[in-house]
């Protein structure tokens, strides 16, 4: 099996490399409006942002920043196939301007924008971020009434392009090979993720790249790619950063397209991908190992045997699960070409 991974150095407000209805899944985490580290990026894209910040007008700056993102959502709606899924990881922001502290509800604003473009909202996920701070309170601390709740979670918004679900031929081999284990389904499709702690961030980023991109944990796009696409689909990340979504696509046997403004981040990915063969092998084998642990600890019955692995499974639809690793990857002018090999039960 072969997949392609195109990386474009450019502005996602114009996804010129993509035709209409050409990607099955979008997985992305945009820069969050009203988070100070992104002020310059938004101001470069829309001078009205800088003017509003200089005036201390938070609401005007917030809307101007989201206006930049709105142009990207226009393109996402254009390129997503009917029934395709868009997953957007976004956090709210707190900020003080002109001595006034408030929260800026980015997740609600992005959700409204996607709805306005004809995408239908599906149940979303909250994931709790780890924090190393011993003093987590804001405001007046231990004195009422002027303390504030800390923001320790982000939202994964999930939208479908239109009311119709994607259709597949009966017993489609790509769809059945892309099934997930029973216990993965129960964990991944919970609306609160408290177990995403970032312990497996993916391949190391280049020096300084994670600080510049605020990359999210590999586990998030890894889950979303497996939850909402099938083998051979194309996954788009219009805010590519350090390429975490592309790593998830590589591990899942999907193709990908990424757009990134920072040419340095695009170039740095070449160093990350050198270890992708071992990394994707490890990701697949960890899934098998966790399933074996589930089987060993379960008191329930398993009605079927997996076709490709020496493990029982709960449901008929799990039988043909097939996990893959990258066996070879080549750099091209436009990105990367990867070949995938099945992961056997044992080496």
C-alpha positions in Angstrom: 0.0 0.0 0.0 1.3 3.5 -0.9 0.3 6.9 0.5 1.3 10.4 -0.4 1.9 13.3 2.0 1.9 16.7 0.4 3.2 19.7 2.4 2.6 23.2 1.0 4.3 26.2 2.3 1.5 28.7 2.0 -1.6 30.4 3.4 -4.5 28.1 4.1 -7.0 30.8 3.2 -6.3 29.6 -0.4 -6.0 25.8 -0.7 -5.2 26.1 -4.3 -3.5 22.7 -4.4 -6.8 21.0 -3.6 -9.8 20.4 -5.8 -13.4 20.6 -4.6 -14.5 17.5 -2.6 -11.0 16.1 -2.5 -10.4 15.2 1.2 -12.3 12.9 3.4 -11.1 14.2 6.8 -9.8 17.5 8.3 -7.9 17.3 11.5 -6.3 20.5 12.7 -5.6 22.8 15.6 -5.5 26.5 14.5 -3.8 29.4 16.2 -6.1 30.5 19.0 -7.4 34.1 18.8 -6.6 36.3 21.8 -3.7 34.1 22.9 -0.8 36.5 22.9 1.8 34.3 21.2 -0.4 34.5 18.0 -0.9 38.2 17.9 1.8 38.9 15.3 0.6 36.1 13.0 -3.0 37.4 13.0 -1.8 41.1 12.7 0.3 40.2 9.6 -2.8 38.6 8.1 -5.2 41.4 9.0 -3.9 44.8 10.0 -7.2 45.5 11.8 -6.0 43.1 14.5 -3.1 45.3 15.5 -5.2 48.4 15.4 -7.8 46.8 17.7 -5.2 45.5 20.2 -3.5 48.9 20.2 -6.8 50.5 21.0 -7.4 48.0 23.8 -10.6 46.8 22.1 -10.6 43.0 22.8 -13.9 42.2 21.2 -12.9 43.9 17.9 -9.5 42.2 17.9 -11.2 38.8 18.6 -13.6 39.2 15.7 -10.8 40.4 13.4 -8.7 37.3 14.3 -11.6 35.0 13.7 -12.2 36.7 10.4 -8.8 35.3 9.3 -9.8 31.8 10.4 -13.2 32.2 8.6 -11.4 32.4 5.3 -9.8 29.0 6.1 -13.2 27.5 7.0 -14.5 28.6 3.6 -11.8 26.5 2.0 -12.3 23.6 4.3 -16.0 23.5 3.4 -15.0 23.6 -0.3 -12.5 20.7 -0.3 -14.3 18.3 2.1 -16.2 15.5 0.5 -20.0 15.2 1.2 -20.3 13.3 4.4 -16.6 14.0 5.3 -15.7 15.0 8.8 -13.9 18.0 10.1 -12.2 17.9 13.6 -10.9 21.1 15.0 -9.0 21.2 18.3 -9.4 24.7 19.8 -9.0 26.2 23.2 -10.6 29.3 24.7 -8.4 32.2 25.8 -8.3 34.5 28.8 -6.8 38.0 28.5 -6.7 41.4 30.2 -7.0 44.5 28.0 -7.4 47.9 29.5 -7.4 46.4 33.0 -10.5 44.3 32.0 -10.1 40.5 32.3 -12.4 38.1 30.3 -12.6 34.8 28.5 -12.8 34.6 24.8 -14.9 31.6 23.7 -13.0 30.5 20.6 -14.6 27.1 20.5 -18.1 28.7 20.2 -17.0 31.2 17.6 -15.4 28.4 15.4 -18.4 26.2 15.8 -20.7 29.0 14.6 -18.5 29.6 11.6 -18.5 26.0 10.6 -22.3 25.8 10.9 -22.6 28.9 8.7 -20.7 27.1 6.0 -23.1 24.2 5.9 -21.3 21.8 8.2 -23.4 19.9 10.7 -22.2 19.7 14.3 -21.7 16.3 15.9 -21.0 15.6 19.6 -17.6 17.1 20.5 -14.8 16.0 22.8 -13.3 17.8 25.8 -9.7 16.8 26.6 -7.9 17.9 29.7 -4.4 19.2 29.3 -1.8 18.3 31.9 -0.5 21.2 34.0 2.7 21.5 36.0 1.6 24.5 38.0 1.2 24.2 41.7 -0.6 27.6 41.8 -3.4 27.0 39.4 -5.7 29.8 40.5 -6.1 33.1 38.8 -7.2 36.5 40.1 -7.6 37.0 43.8 -6.4 33.4 44.7 -7.9 32.3 48.0 -10.0 35.4 48.5 -13.6 35.6 47.2 -15.1 36.8 45.0 -12.6 37.8 42.4 -10.8 34.5 41.6 -11.2 32.8 38.3 -11.5 29.2 37.2 -8.4 28.0 35.2 -8.7 26.7 31.7 -7.4 23.2 31.7 -9.3 21.7 28.8 -9.6 22.2 25.0 -12.4 21.3 22.7 -12.3 18.9 19.7 -15.1 20.1 17.6 -16.5 17.5 15.2 -18.5 18.4 12.1 -19.9 16.5 9.1 -20.2 18.1 5.7 -23.9 17.7 5.1 -26.5 15.5 6.7 -25.7 12.4 4.6 -23.1 10.0 5.9 -20.4 8.6 3.6 -21.5 5.4 1.9 -19.3 2.3 1.2 -19.8 -0.9 -0.8 -21.0 -3.9 1.3 -18.0 -5.4 3.1 -15.7 -2.8 1.8 -12.2 -4.1 2.6 -10.6 -0.7 3.4 -13.4 0.1 5.8 -13.3 -3.2 7.6 -9.5 -3.2 7.8 -9.7 0.2 9.4 -12.0 -1.0 12.3 -10.9 -0.3 15.9 -11.0 -2.6 18.8 -14.1 -2.7 21.1 -12.2 -1.1 24.0 -10.7 1.6 21.8 -14.2 2.5 20.6 -15.4 2.8 24.2 -12.4 5.0 25.2 -12.1 7.1 22.1 -15.8 7.9 21.7 -16.2 9.2 25.2 -16.9 12.9 25.2 -14.3 13.6 27.8 -10.6 12.5 27.4 -8.7 12.6 30.6 -6.1 10.1 29.5 -4.4 12.2 26.8 -1.4 13.3 28.7 1.1 13.8 25.9 3.4 11.0 27.0 3.7 9.9 23.3 4.1 13.2 21.5 5.3 11.6 18.3 8.7 12.0 16.8 10.9 14.8 18.3 10.4 18.2 16.8 13.3 20.3 15.6 14.9 22.7 18.1 12.4 25.5 18.9 9.7 24.1 16.6 7.3 23.0 19.3 7.5 26.4 21.0 6.8 28.1 17.6 3.9 25.9 16.7 2.3 24.9 20.0 2.0 21.3 18.6 -0.7 19.2 20.2 -0.1 15.6 21.4 0.2 12.9 18.8 -2.5 10.9 20.5 -5.2 13.4 19.5 -4.8 13.3 15.7 -4.0 9.6 16.0 -7.4 8.9 17.6 -9.3 11.2 15.2 -7.7 9.7 12.1 -8.7 6.2 13.2 -12.2 7.3 14.3 -13.3 9.2 11.3 -11.4 7.9 8.2 -10.6 4.7 6.5 -7.5 3.2 5.0 -6.4 5.2 1.9 -8.4 8.4 2.7 -6.8 11.8 2.5 -6.5 13.9 5.7 -6.0 17.7 5.5 -4.4 19.9 8.2 -4.6 23.5 7.1 -2.5 24.6 10.2 0.2 21.9 9.8 2.8 23.2 12.4 5.3 20.4 13.1 3.3 17.8 11.1 1.7 15.9 13.9 -1.4 15.2 11.8 0.8 13.9 9.0 2.5 11.5 11.5 -1.0 10.2 12.5 -1.9 9.7 8.8 1.4 7.8 8.2 0.7 5.6 11.2 -2.9 4.9 10.0 -2.2 4.2 6.3 -3.9 7.4 5.2 -2.6 10.1 2.8 -2.4 13.7 3.9 -2.1 17.3 2.8 -0.7 20.1 5.1 -0.5 23.8 4.7 2.0 25.8 6.8 3.2 29.4 6.6 6.5 28.7 8.3 9.0 27.3 5.8 11.3 26.4 8.6 8.8 24.0 10.2 8.2 22.4 6.8 11.9 21.8 6.3 12.4 20.6 9.9 9.9 17.7 9.3 12.5 16.0 7.1 14.5 15.3 10.3 11.4 14.0 12.1 10.4 11.6 9.3 13.7 9.7 9.3 12.5 7.6 12.3 9.0 7.2 11.1 9.3 3.5 10.2 10.2 2.5 13.7 7.7 5.0 15.2 4.7 3.7 13.2 5.7 0.1 14.0 5.7 0.9 17.7 2.3 2.7 17.5 0.7 -0.4 15.9 2.3 -2.8 18.3 1.2 -0.8 21.3 -2.4 -1.0 20.0 -2.1 -4.8 19.8 -0.4 -5.0 23.2 -3.2 -2.9 24.8 -5.8 -5.2 23.3 -4.1 -8.3 24.7 -4.1 -6.6 28.1 -7.8 -5.9 27.7 -8.5 -9.6 26.8 -6.4 -10.8 29.7 -8.2 -8.6 32.2 -11.7 -9.0 30.8 -14.4 -11.2 32.4 -16.6 -11.0 29.3 -16.9 -13.3 26.3 -15.2 -12.8 23.0 -17.3 -14.2 20.2 -14.8 -14.0 17.3 -11.1 -14.5 16.4 -9.2 -11.8 14.6 -8.3 -12.8 11.0 -4.8 -11.4 11.0 -3.8 -11.5 14.7 -3.7 -14.2 17.3 -6.3 -12.4 19.5 -10.0 -12.8 20.1 -12.3 -9.8 19.5 -15.7 -8.8 20.8 -17.6 -8.1 17.6 -17.8 -9.4 14.0 -16.8 -6.1 12.6 -13.4 -6.2 14.4 -12.3 -9.4 12.8 -10.5 -7.9 9.8 -8.6 -5.2 11.6 -5.3 -4.7 9.9 -2.6 -2.5 11.4 0.2 -1.0 9.2 3.6 0.4 9.6 5.6 2.6 7.2 8.1 0.3 5.5 9.8 3.1 3.4 9.4 6.8 2.9 10.9 9.0 0.1 11.0 12.7 0.0 9.7 14.4 -3.2 9.5 18.0 -4.3 5.9 18.2 -3.1 6.3 16.2 0.1 6.7 12.5 0.9 5.7 9.2 -0.6 5.3 6.3 1.8 4.9 2.6 1.4 3.2 0.6 4.1 3.5 -3.0 5.2 1.1 -5.0 7.5 2.2 -5.4 11.1 2.2 -9.1 11.9 1.2 -10.5 15.2 4.8 -11.3 16.1 8.1 -10.4 14.5 
